[in-house]
Amino acid sequence: MSELTNFLDNWYPTRLADRLLIIADIEKMWEEFKPYTDATCLKEFTSGEENKFQERYWEVFLGSCFMRQGLKLSPPPKTTGGPDFRIEHNGRVIWIEAITASPGIQNNQVPDISPSHGIASRVPSEEILLRYTAAIKEKYEKYSERYLNKIIKPGEAFIIAVNYYKYSPLYVSGKSTYPAILEAVYPMGPQQIHKDGSQSISYRDKIINANQAKIATNLFIDPQYSGITAVLFANQNEFYRSNYPTMPIIMAHNKLATNPLRPSPIKVDCEYWIEDIPNERYGVCQSPLACV
C-alpha cells in the first residue's frame, strides 16, 4: 500500500459508502500529476491538516485536468520558489499559481451556512467575497515580489487559480447574479430593478471588511494589477465531487492584462470578460454567449 493510499484509507470515515471511489479518483489524479510536482506535495497532502490537504488536492486536481486536456506541463524546476504550473502552448508560456481560499478567521470568517430544515440563514456574501479578494491579492504580491522578471519573463501569461472547498452553490453565485468571483475582480454590485421595470448591475468597486477597511473589488480595471492575465475559479471538494453535481470551472479575464490570453487554451465551463459600451459603462460578456 502506498503512502497516499494508506493516508486516504484512514482520512475518510469508513461509514462513507463511496469512500473507495473517492480514494480511487484521487489516486488516479495523483499518478497522472506526480511527475510534475515538487517533493513537498505528497508530504503536505498526507499531513493530516485540512487546509494543507485541500490546497494540495486543488493542485493535483488542476494538474490532472491540464494533462487530460493535452496541455504541455513542464517538470518541476530544480530550484523551488516558482509558480505551481508552467504550460507551453503555441509558442507561449503560461504560468499558473494555485491557491485555496481559506474560510478566514475571527470577524472576517465565513460563517457556516449548512442548510437546516425550517431555518433561514443570511448568505454571507461579503465575507465570501473578502476570502476571494484576499487570495488573489496574496498571489499577486508574490508575483510582483518574487516572480516578475526573475522567473516570469515579459510576454508570459500569469493566471491565479482560486478554489474554495467549502461546497455550496451559494459560494458560486453573487449578488449580481453572476459568479461571485467576478465581483472580486470586476466592479459589480447587486442586481437592481428600475422604475421602468428594467434591470441592471450596480457599480461597486469596494467593500468594507470587519475592520472597516475598504477592500478594492475592481482589480481588473486597475492598471496596478495588469500583470494578472486572468483568474480561474472553482468550488472543488474531493468528497462533494463524488456526491453532487459538478460545479463549473470559471475563467475571468483581466481587461487591462499586459499579456492577455483570450480565448484561453485551458478548457473551462465558461469564460468572462468586460468590454466598454456607450455612456461610460461596462458590458459583462461570457462565452459562448454574447454580452448581457
N, C-alpha and C positions, 0 to 999 in steps of 0.2 A: 504494500500500500504506500503510495507516495505521500510526501509531507502535506501537500494540499488536500489530497483525498482524506487523510486522517483528520486534518483540521476540520474540513467541511462536515465530516461524519459526526463530529462532536458539536459543531456550531449550530446545526439545525436540530430542533427538537424531534424526537422520534415520533411524536404524535402527528406530525405533518404527513399526510397521505402521499404527497407528491415530492417528498424530500429527495428521493433518489433521482427524480427527473431534474430537480433544481441543481443537485450536485453534478449530474452528468453534463448539464448545459454549461456550467461554469468550467468544468474540467476541459470540455471541448474548446471553449474560447481560450482558455489558458494555453493549451497545447499549440493553438494557432499563433498566439501572440508572444509566447515566452522568448523566442529568439530575438525579439525586437524591444525588450525591456531591460532595465538595469538590475543589478544584483539585489537591490533593496526591495524590489517589488514583492517577491514572494515572502520575504521576512515581514513586511508590513501587512500583506494580505492575510497572513496567518498569525498576526499578533494577538488577536482576540479583542482588539479595541474597535468599537463600532465605527467611529469616524474614519480610522485608517483603512478598515475593511472596505467601507463604501467608496473611499477615494480610489483605492486600487481596483475595486470592481468596475468603477466607471472607466478607468484607464484601460483595463483588459477588454471591457465591452466595446469601447471605441476602436481599439486596435484590431479586434476581431472583425468589426464592421468594415473598417477600411480595407482589410485584406480580402474580405468576401466581395467587396466592390471592385477588386482588381487594382487598387491603388498601390503604388510602389513605396513601401516604407524603407527607411534606412535603418541599419543596425544601430544599437546604442553606441554613442561615442565612447572612446577610451577614457576621456575625462568627463566628469559629471558636471551638472550645472546648466544644461541646455533645456529647451522646451521638451515636452514629452514625446512629440512626434515630428518627424521630418518626412514630408512627402514630395516626390518629384513627379510632375505631370506636365507633359508637352513643353518641356524645357524650363518650366518654372518650379521654384521651390516654395513649398507651403509649410510653415511651422504651426503647430497646434499645441497649446498649453491647456491641460485639463485641470479642472477644479470642481470639487463637490462642495456646494454651498452648505454651510452649517446652519442649524436651526437658530443660532445666536445664543446670547447669554443675557441674563438679568432683564432689564426693561426692554431690550430690543429682541428678546427671544420670541420666536413664532409660537404662539400657544397651540396646544393640541386641539384639533377640531375633528377628532374622531366622531363619526355620527352616533347620536344617541336617540333612541326612539322617543318621539314626542317632545324633544328639547331643541329649541332653535339656538343657533350659535352665530356670533358675528364672524364673518370671514376676515381674517387678519391681513387684508390686502397690503397695507403699508409695511407691516412687519416682514411679509414675504418679499416685497419689492426691495426693502433695505438689505436683505440677505443676498439678493441678486446683484445689486449695485456694489456691495462690499466685495463680493467675489470677483467681479470684473475689475474693479479698481486695484485690488490686491495683485492680480496678474498683470495689469498694465504697468504698475510700478516696477514689478520685476522685469518686465520687458524693457522699460526705459533705463533702469539702473544696471542690469546685468547682461541683457541680450543685444540691444541695439548697437550696431556697428562693431560688435565683438563676436557674436555667434550668428545673429541675423544680419544679413547684408542688405544694402539698398536694393530695392526691386523684389525682395522676397516677402511673401504674404505672411501675416500673423493672425491666427484665429484663436479666440478664447472659447473653450468648450466647457459650459457650465451644466452641472447636474444638480438636481435637488431630489434626494432619495426618499423624502417623506412623501409617500404616494398619495395623491388626491387630485382629481380634476380641478379642484379649487386653486391648486398651486400653479396651474397652467393658464387659466383664463383670468384676465384682468378686468378692471372696472370699465375699460374702454370697449370691452367685448372681444378684443384681440388678445393674443397670448401675453401674459403678464411680463415676460422677458422683454417684449418690445417697449413696455412702459419704463424699463430701466435704462434704455438707450435712446429712445425717441421721446420727444416732449408730448406724450399722450396722456390725457387725463380721463376722467369718467365720461361715459356717453351722456349726451344731453339732448333734451327734446325742446324744440322751439314752439312758439305760439302757433305758427302756421302748420304744425304737425311734422315738420322736417326734423331730422336728427343729425347730429354732428359729434365729433370728439373734441372735448375741451382741451385747451393748451395748458400743459403742466410741465414745467422744466425743473421742478424741485419738489421734494417732500421733506417733512420735518421728522427727525428721529426723536427718541425718548429724551435725549439731552437738549432738545430744542435747536439742534444744529440743522442747517439747510443742506440737504444732500441732492446734488445735481442728478437729474434724470434725462438730460439732453446730450449725452456723451457723443452721439453720432451726428450732431450738427455743431460740435465744438471742435475747432481745429487742434486743440490740445491733444485730442485722442485719435488723430488721423493715422497713427501707427497701427491701430486695430483694423484689420480688414473686415472682420465680421465676428459675431458671437453665435456659436452653436449651442443650442439648449435642448435638454431632455429632462424628463421626470422618470428616471430609471431606478428600479429597485429589483434585485435578483429574485426576491420572493414574489412580488406582485407581478413581475413579468410573466410568471408561470401560471398566475391565477386570475388575472384581469385583462381586459382589452389593452393592447399595446398603446402607450401614449406616443404622440407624434414627436419626431425629432425636427427641430426648427432651426433655420439659419436666418439671422438678422444681419443685413449688410450695412456697412458704415457709409453714409452718403459722402463723407469727406475723406475716405480712405486714401492714403498715399499709394497703396498697392491694392486696388480693387480686384475682386475675383467673382464676377457675375457673368454668366451662371457659374456656379461652383461645381468642380468635378466631384465633390463629395455629395453623394446622393442623400437627400433628406426628404421628409414628407412635405415640407413647404418652405420656400424662401420668401423673405420680406425685405422691402426697401422703401425709402421715401423719395418722392420727386416733388419738384416745385410745380405749383399750379397757380393760376391767376389770383390776384388780390392778396399776394404775400402769404399764401397758405401752402401747406404741405399735403400731398396725397400719399396715402399708405397703399403700397402695391404688394401683391403677392403672386407667386407662381402656383399654378398655371393661370390664375385668374387675373383680370385687369384691375386697374385702380378702383378703390372703393371710397 
